[in-house]
Amino acid sequence: MDLTFWDSGHYEKSWANALRQLEEADVVTSCLVSSITDPRTANFIFCWPLYRIRGDVFVQNSLIILNEIDNTFAPESPWISVTPREIVDEDGNKISEWCIDIESVREFRAASG
């Protein structure tokens, strides 16, 4: 986790906002930024996209490649730059992901304050 652009407090705030985003709808995309440097000079952002589909939340490990997104990267709402969920890559390989239920996310948020 790079701490040159964000300190640990920024990561915590971003994660809290990202987890709240999951409760906005039954089908919604969010992401946890796992490492970020200054987006004005960086090539990519490390993240864990979160794809909620009703009661399930699918988590993947990914990069937001900044020169491939259609919009300007917004650190306060990084989920806007996450691509839609895919389960197979361009070579036909299954994309690694894990699944948690939305209730576990809610319990974690409640415990985290």
C-alpha positions as CSV (number, residue, x, y, z in Angstrom):
1,M,0.0,0.0,0.0
2,D,1.6,3.2,-1.1
3,L,1.3,6.1,1.4
4,T,2.7,8.9,-0.7
5,F,-0.6,10.2,-2.1
6,W,-3.0,8.9,0.5
7,D,-2.3,8.3,4.2
8,S,-4.0,5.4,6.0
9,G,-6.9,7.7,7.0
10,H,-7.7,8.4,3.3
11,Y,-7.7,4.7,2.6
12,E,-10.1,4.1,5.5
13,K,-12.4,6.8,4.4
14,S,-12.4,5.6,0.8
15,W,-13.1,2.0,1.9
16,A,-16.0,3.1,4.1
17,N,-17.5,5.1,1.2
18,A,-17.0,2.1,-1.1
19,L,-18.8,-0.3,1.2
20,R,-21.6,2.2,1.6
21,Q,-21.9,2.3,-2.2
22,L,-22.7,-1.4,-2.1
23,E,-25.9,-0.7,-0.3
24,E,-27.2,1.8,-2.9
25,A,-28.9,-0.9,-5.0
26,D,-29.3,-4.6,-5.5
27,V,-27.0,-4.6,-8.5
28,V,-24.1,-2.1,-8.1
29,T,-20.4,-1.8,-8.6
30,S,-17.9,-0.4,-6.1
31,C,-14.2,-0.9,-5.4
32,L,-11.6,-0.8,-2.6
33,V,-8.5,1.1,-3.6
34,S,-5.6,-1.1,-2.4
35,S,-2.8,1.2,-3.5
36,I,-2.8,4.7,-5.1
37,T,-0.2,7.2,-6.2
38,D,-1.0,10.6,-7.6
39,P,-3.4,9.9,-10.5
40,R,-2.1,12.9,-12.4
41,T,1.3,11.1,-12.8
42,A,0.4,7.5,-12.3
43,N,-0.3,4.8,-14.9
44,F,-2.7,2.7,-12.8
45,I,-4.4,2.2,-9.5
46,F,-4.5,-1.1,-7.7
47,C,-8.0,-2.0,-6.5
48,W,-10.5,-4.7,-5.6
49,P,-13.6,-4.3,-7.6
50,L,-16.8,-5.2,-5.8
51,Y,-19.8,-6.3,-7.8
52,R,-23.0,-6.7,-5.9
53,I,-25.6,-8.9,-7.4
54,R,-28.6,-9.0,-5.0
55,G,-27.3,-10.8,-1.9
56,D,-23.8,-11.6,-3.2
57,V,-20.8,-9.4,-3.5
58,F,-18.1,-10.7,-5.9
59,V,-14.6,-9.4,-5.3
60,Q,-11.7,-9.4,-7.8
61,N,-8.2,-8.2,-7.9
62,S,-7.6,-5.6,-10.6
63,L,-6.0,-2.5,-12.0
64,I,-7.6,0.7,-13.1
65,I,-5.4,1.6,-16.1
66,L,-5.7,5.3,-16.2
67,N,-5.1,5.9,-19.9
68,E,-7.8,3.4,-20.8
69,I,-10.7,5.0,-18.9
70,D,-13.2,7.3,-20.5
71,N,-13.4,9.8,-17.7
72,T,-10.9,11.6,-15.4
73,F,-10.1,9.3,-12.5
74,A,-11.9,10.6,-9.3
75,P,-10.2,9.4,-6.1
76,E,-13.3,10.2,-4.0
77,S,-15.4,7.8,-6.2
78,P,-13.1,5.3,-7.8
79,W,-15.9,2.9,-8.6
80,I,-16.9,5.1,-11.5
81,S,-13.8,3.9,-13.3
82,V,-14.3,0.2,-12.7
83,T,-15.2,-1.9,-15.7
84,P,-18.2,-4.1,-15.6
85,R,-17.8,-7.6,-14.1
86,E,-16.3,-10.2,-16.4
87,I,-15.8,-13.8,-15.3
88,V,-13.5,-14.8,-18.2
89,D,-10.5,-12.9,-19.6
90,E,-9.8,-12.2,-23.3
91,D,-7.9,-15.6,-23.5
92,G,-10.9,-17.5,-22.1
93,N,-9.4,-18.1,-18.7
94,K,-11.6,-17.8,-15.6
95,I,-10.9,-14.6,-13.7
96,S,-10.2,-15.3,-10.0
97,E,-12.8,-13.9,-7.7
98,W,-14.4,-14.7,-4.3
99,C,-17.9,-14.1,-3.1
100,I,-19.2,-12.8,0.2
101,D,-22.7,-12.0,1.2
102,I,-24.0,-8.4,1.6
103,E,-25.0,-9.2,5.2
104,S,-21.3,-9.8,6.0
105,V,-20.4,-6.4,4.5
106,R,-23.1,-4.8,6.6
107,E,-21.8,-6.5,9.8
108,F,-18.3,-5.4,9.0
109,R,-19.3,-1.8,8.5
110,A,-21.3,-1.8,11.7
111,A,-18.3,-3.2,13.6
112,S,-15.9,-0.8,12.0
113,G,-18.0,2.3,13.0
